[in-house]
């Protein structure tokens, strides 16, 4: 074989090698570009919320009875089912030391309770939904504020430092806040969340139309906080 043929073959091999290398480099750049593009339209929502539920454990067969007992005693009486276990919520707290203090008081009365610490999970908003990051966070903050109002009002009713008129006004504020959020959440992203807001609004209206008891405010407080804790299911 002539040296020219060998040179030509080597030249063709070199060109083929660089052609393949070029295609490979282009493909890598394309994927990197696409990843960067979509990465910009993906944001993580970290609400970073922690709540402390004071509960009484129960079996499935006794859940209804225990719930009734807790409710009649002034507790929320909310049946909480997590990780396959059933428990009835007496009350919920924003600070662990407050929960521990009340737990100690319950122990002195020979009432066995348990603290359940629950935290929000981070979730992602993708594509066009990423622009709603601050609105989603704002919704959660407002709902938490409503829950704190219910918490303080319930405590005030128990201490007789809050009147029925004041409690009714507090519920009115909660109703207005939940309604305002719902009406401002126009995107489809908020459809499930808005359903929870509407249910909370409906329940608050019912409570405001009769005699207001601290246990009913605690029940609604628990519902609102559980909505925040399940935000990843509503938005994710």
Secondary structure, 3 states (H helix, E strand, C coil): CCHHHHHHHHHHHHHHHHHHHHHHHHHHHHHHHHHHHHHHCEEEECCCCEEEEEEEEECCCCHHHHHHHHHHCCCCCEEEEECCEEEEEEEEECCHHHHHHHHHHHHHCCCCCEEEEEECCCEEEEHHHHHHHHHHHHHHHHHHHHHHHHHHHHHHHHHCCCCHHHHHHHHHHHHHHHHHHHHHCCCHHHHHHHHHHHHHHHHHHHHHCCCCCHHHHHHHHHHHHHHHHCHHHHHC
